[in-house]
Amino acid sequence: MLEHSHPHPKAANLRSQGQRRLTLMLALSATYMVAEAIGGWWAGSLALLADAGHMAGDVASLALASFALWVAQRPADSRRTFGHTRAEILAALAQGVGLVAVALLIVVEASERLSAPPPVAGISMLVIATGGLAVNLLGLWLLGRGQEHSLVLRGAWLHVASDALGSIGAIGAGAAVWWFGWNWADPVASLLIALLVISSAWYLMRDAVDVLMETAPGHLDVDEIRAALGRVGGVLDVHDLHVWTIGSGEISLSCHVVSRASTDTGTLLTTFNELLQSEFGIHHATIQVEPARGPETVDTDVACTTACEPTAAATGQPRRS
């Protein structure tokens, strides 16, 4: 069995760096989560408790992301020939589901408090939320580098970003309670936090499902790729073109190309690989070149047949066993 053995040093390096940053952020988030939960209970603030609950989701998300990155770094074997990189995608999907669960809990509690807002210690809420915001801003800086190349890191970053926005909401609600006595600001801020969380979760889950369904990456136009390959000298037809993502940042392509019989296959493959890498950032391509036989015109419906040995039905000869 052939294995997916092409090295991806950049992806491996990003995972290693990302895991170290996740571990540091995990320790910071877990510490402040406990402080914020105690402070929210003492101040009677749902916004703080909601923010602590969301931070608990962050801790779980960061732990899951760190584990997923560790699994993704394991090498390919004869059974999992593409490696273990999809562990990142599964973890990202779980992160999205966790975000939705936290948001729904916040909505339920906030709806109950809106009907009868309880008294809230505004100044305590303000101070604790400000500390939470500082931790989250540090987390955004730590996780910001590399999150555009890793879906699971993006999921962790979104958790922290949503939590940072939640801290801002809690700060605003604390100020409103302290200065104006608007106790209703606390559950309203919680509802806004929940909406932000659900929005983040939706995009994360959509991207994760796209990878699992082997959808073409959103930043690539498959028709444009087909046209670019078709413009290479000696190419008559490009068909059975597939573009998908194996894991975060690891784009693969496969296709069949019908070429003129006089075209050198080695030169053609070199040109294809250089084109795909320079113009589309695709470094893992499997291309089957099929030299055309007979008249160099191609019917795309029978391109494979044209490039291969004629069938028994076409020649009138008996089928060979």
N, C-alpha and C positions, 0 to 999 in steps of 0.2 A: 504494500500500500504506500502511495506517495504521501509525504507529509508536507504541511505548510511550514517550510523551514527557512524562508527568507527572513533575515534579521530585520528588526525594526528598532534600531538603537535609540532613535529620538523618542519613540513612544515609550520604550522601557525606561529611559531616563526621566521622562515626564512623570511616569507612574511612581518611580522611586522618590522623586522630589515631592510629588503630591502627597505621598503617604507620610513623609516626615512633617509636612505642614499640617496635615489632618491630625496627626497625633498631638501636636502642640495645641491646636485649636480645640481638640477634644478635652484636654486637661483644663484649659481656660473656661470653656463653656460649662463643663460639669461643676466647676467650683462656683461660678456665678449663678448657675441655675439654682443651686441650693440656697444661696444668699437671697436671690430674688423671690423664691417661693416663700421663704420665711418672712421677708419684708412685705410681700403682698398679703400674706395672712395677717400680719400684725397691723398693717395699714387698712385692711378691709377693702383692698383694691382688686377688682376683677381684671382690670387692664394689666396690672402687674402679675396676677396669677396666670392670666392668659399668656402673657409674655414668657413667664416661667415655664408654662406648659409647652409653648412653642420652642423654648430653649431645650426642654427635655427631648422634643422631637429632633432638635439640632444634634444633641448628644447621640441619640440613637442613629441619626443619619450619618454623622461623622464616623461613628464606630463601624457602621455597615460599609461606608465608603472605604475606610481604611482596610477592612477585611477583603472587600472586593478587589481593591488594587493589589493586595498581596496575592490573591488567587490569580488575577489576570497576568501576573508576572511569571507564573509557572510556565515552563516550556511546553511546546506541542509534543504529542506522543502519537503512537500508532492508532489510538482510538479517537482522540480529539485532535485531528490533524490541523485544525485552524488555531489550536491553542485554547486558552481559557479566557480570552479577552471579553467574551460576552458576559462574564460575571459582572463586569462594570454596568452593562446595560440592564441586567436583571436587578441589580442593586438600585440603579436610578429609578426604575419603575416602582420598586418598593418604597423609595424615598417619596415619590409623588403620591402614592396611596397614603403614606403616613401623614403627609402634609394635609391632605383632604380630611382625614380623620380628626386631626387636631383642630382644623378650621370648623368642622361641624360641631364639635364639642363647645368651642367658643361661642358659636352662634346660638346654641341652645341656652347656655348660661346667660349670655348677654340679653337675649329676648326676655327671659324671666326677670332680670334686674331692671329692664327699661320700665316695666309697669310700676315698680316701687323701688327707686334707686336708694340703696342704703348709704349711710354716712361714710365718707372716705377721708383718710388722713392725707390731704393733698400734698403737704410739704415732704412727707416721707416718701410718698409715691414719686414725687418729682426727683428727689435725690437718688433713689434706687434705680429708677428708669434711666437716669443720666449715666450711672455706672454701667448699666447693661448696654447702653448705646456705645460707650467707649470700648467695651469688650467686642461688640459686634463689628465696629469699624476696624479694629485690629484683625478680626477674623476675615473680613472682606479683603484686607490688604494681603493677608497670608495666602488665601485661597484664590485670589484674583489671577495670579500668574499660572497659566496652564489650564484654567477652567474652560477656555474656548476649544481645547483639544480633547477634553475628557468629559463625557456625559455625567459620570458619577461625581466628578469634581464640580461640575456645574450644578448638579443637584445639591451638593453640600453648600456651595456658594449661594444658591437660591434660598436654602434654609436660613442661612445667616443673614442674607439681604432682607428677607421677609421679617426676620427677627429684629433687624436694625430699624426697619420701618415701624415695626410694632413698638419698639422703644421710643421712637419719635412720637408715635400716637399716645403712648403712656405719659410722656413728658408734657405733651399738649393738654391731655386730660387732667394731669396733676396740677398744672398751672391754672386751668379753668376752675377746678375745685377749690384751690387755695385762694385765688383772687376774687372769684365771683360766687363761689358756693354752688357751682353747677354739678351736682352729683351725677346727673344724667350723662355728663360728658364721658364718664368712665365706661359704661356699657356701649356708648356710641363709638368710642375709640376702639373698643374690642371688636365690634362689627366690621369696622373699616380694616382692622388687622386681618380678620377672617377672609374678607374679600380679596385682599392682597395675597394671602396664602393660597387660596383656591386658584387664583390667576396663575401664580408661579407653578403650582402643581400641574395645572392643565398643560402648559407648554412642555414641562419636563416629561410627563407621561406620553404626550404626543410624540416627542422626539424618540423616546425609548421604544415605543411601539413601532415607529417607522423603521428603526434599526432591526428589530426582531422580525418584522414583515419583509425585510430586505428591500425596502423602498430606496430609490436612488436618493443620494444626499441632496438636500434642498438647494445648496449653492451651485450644483452642477446641472447643466442642461444636456440630457442624453442625446437629443437631436443635434445639438451643436457638436458633441463629441463624435457622433456618427459622421457628420459632414466633414469634420476635420480629418478623420481617418480616411474618408473617401477621397479627399483631395491629394493624398500622397501619390506620387507618381507610380504607375503600374497597378493601382488598385481599381478593380472593376465593380466590386460590390462589398458592402459591409452589412452583415445580418447576424441574428441571434446575439445582439448586443445587450449585455447586462452590466449594470453598475450598482454596487451595494456596499454597505459598511459592515465589516466583520466585527470590529469593536470601535471604541472611541478613536476617531482620527485615522482609522486604518481602512482606506477605501480600496476596493477591489473591482476589477473589470475583467470580463471575458467576452469574446466575440469570435465570429468566423469571418474571414476576409478572403474573397476570391480575387486572385491577382493574375496578371498576364503570365503566360507560360515562360516568357523570357526573363521575368523579374527574379532577381536573386532573393531568396527567402531570408537569408541572414541579414542582408542589408535592410530589407523591408522591416524586419522585427526591430532592428536597432533604431530605425527612424520612428517607428510607432512608439517605442518606449521613451525616446527622447521627447517626442511630441506630447505624450500623456503626462510626463513628469513636469515639463516646463510650462505647459498651458493649463493643465487641469489639476496638477498636484497628485496624480495617481501614480503610485510607485509599485503597485502589485497588479500586473496585467497578465492574463493568460489568453493568447491569441492563436487561433488555428488558421494557418494560411493554406488555402486550397488553390493550387494553380489551375487555371481554366484549361479545358481541352476542347479542341475544335474551334469553331468561330468564337471570337472573344466578345460575345454579347451574352449578357446574363439575365435570365428570368429569375427574380428573387425567390419565386415559389419553388424553384428546382435548383437553387444554387448548389446545395450539397450534392445533389445527384450529378450535376454538371461537372463538379470538381472531382468526383470519385469514378470508380470503374463503372461503365454502363451496366444496367441491370439486365437480367436474363430476358425480361419481358421486352425491353427495348431492342435487344439484338436478335430476338427470335431463337436464341440458343437455349438448350436445356439448362436448368438451374444446377450448379455444381454444389454437391454436399460438402 
